[in-house]
């Protein structure tokens, strides 16, 4: 059987990933994580952000921006 090589999306992002994806600094990322409604989960001492919930949150925020401008 031949296995195909595929790039899989990670199950979760780290704070550093959120910084890179949004183009924000460390303090801004941690402030965002503390906001109500942001999909961050504490696992022991680590903070992780499920990728599917993060992308849904980004889409929701983009929709709010459109509504505010319309």
N, C-alpha and C positions, 0 to 999 in steps of 0.2 A: 504494500500500500504506500502510495506517495503522499507525503505530508506537504501541505502548502504553507508557505511562510506568510503570515499576516501580521500586520501591526495592530495590536489590540490597544484599545483605549484603557487607561488605568481605571480601576474601580473607584479610586479616590485621589484627590489632590492634596498636597501639603500646602502649608501657608506660603512657602516659596514659589510653588506653582501658581497660586492665585496672584501673587505679586507680579510674576512674569506675564501671565495671561491678561491681566488688567492694566499692566504698566504703572503700578503704584508701588510706593515704598513700604518698608516693613511696618512702620507705625500705622500707616493708612490701612494696611491689610489686617492688622490686629484690631483696629477700630471697627472695621467692617465686620469682622468675625463676631464681635461683641454685639452687633446690632440685632435687634429682635427680627426674626424672619430669615436671617441668613443661615443656610443649611450646614453649619459647622457642628462636628461631633467630637467630643473629647474621648480618646481611647487611651486610658492610662494618663501618661504625661503628654501625649501627642494630641494635636488637633488635626483632624482630617475632614475633608469636604467631599462627600460623594459626588462623582462627576455628573451623574444624571440630574441630581438635585441642584448642583451649581449651574448647569446650563439652563435648567428651567427657571432658576432665580434670575439669571441674566436676561432671559427672554421676557420675564415679567417686568423687570426694571426698564427694559427698552420700551415695552408697551406703555408704561406709566409716563415715560418721557414724551411719547407721541401724543398721549391724551392731554398732557400739560401744555403742549405747544399748539394744540388744535383748538 
